[in-house]
Amino acid sequence: MHGIKETSYIPRVTGAVIHFILLAFAAWLYFGNGAEKIYSLLSISADESGNSTRHIILFVFGVILFIRLILTTFHFLKRRFGWNELWGVMFAIVLYQIGFALLGASESQPIDIIDIGGIALYLVGSFLNTGAEFQRKKFKDRPENKGRLYTDGLFGYARHINYFGDTLWVSGWAILTRNYWSILIPIFITSLFIFAFIPSISKYLASKYGEQYDAWKKKTKAFVPFVYLMTNFIV
């Protein structure tokens, strides 16, 4: 999948349509008494009314994610985007859009300083992820950069700064639900980054760019900017 340029138009459009449906379903959970019906169906005891401001913020998070993924899928991502990758992405989207909705819709506590921190994490993480992809896209669009590895901008702070951004915004979203079970989602996603996605991508980059990648690896942390943590065992 890495390095193979392909439009993959049908999987991309399919993913956008499915994501829109999931976003609409999340809206029903937040604003159409959908969560109450699901709780009743599953015999879950919860404060079904929740907090309207929290509902709005959680839904806005979902809208921002939808817009960012549309931008990434159709503008930034020029490599192959196959069906297997699509279903993996859709699984994650279900966790975010539907999982966080069901976990947070019943929370009646007013927005407080903890939630403000969660909002900050979401916004910073979204910026790191999409901002890094935007910078890399501008670099790759220049003909003189063909065959060169992009190591500047946000990628100068961590080799996989986009995934670190993902960890931040998913964690921020989890915080807004104020449900302890939500922490399992960022833990699961971050584990996939560390033990599956990053080693695979790193191996590909090392093979394709050789000395360029080695030089980048020596001066740039793998996942968390400025932190030695996890640099040793990530390729």
Secondary structure as GFF3:
##gff-version 3
##sequence-region A 1 235
A	DSSP	alpha_helix	9	31	.	.	.	ID=ss1
A	DSSP	alpha_helix	34	41	.	.	.	ID=ss2
A	DSSP	alpha_helix	52	71	.	.	.	ID=ss3
A	DSSP	pi_helix	72	76	.	.	.	ID=ss4
A	DSSP	alpha_helix	83	93	.	.	.	ID=ss5
A	DSSP	pi_helix	94	99	.	.	.	ID=ss6
A	DSSP	alpha_helix	100	104	.	.	.	ID=ss7
A	DSSP	alpha_helix	113	140	.	.	.	ID=ss8
A	DSSP	three_ten_helix	143	145	.	.	.	ID=ss9
A	DSSP	three_ten_helix	153	156	.	.	.	ID=ss10
A	DSSP	alpha_helix	161	177	.	.	.	ID=ss11
A	DSSP	three_ten_helix	180	183	.	.	.	ID=ss12
A	DSSP	alpha_helix	184	192	.	.	.	ID=ss13
A	DSSP	pi_helix	193	197	.	.	.	ID=ss14
A	DSSP	alpha_helix	198	209	.	.	.	ID=ss15
A	DSSP	alpha_helix	211	219	.	.	.	ID=ss16
###
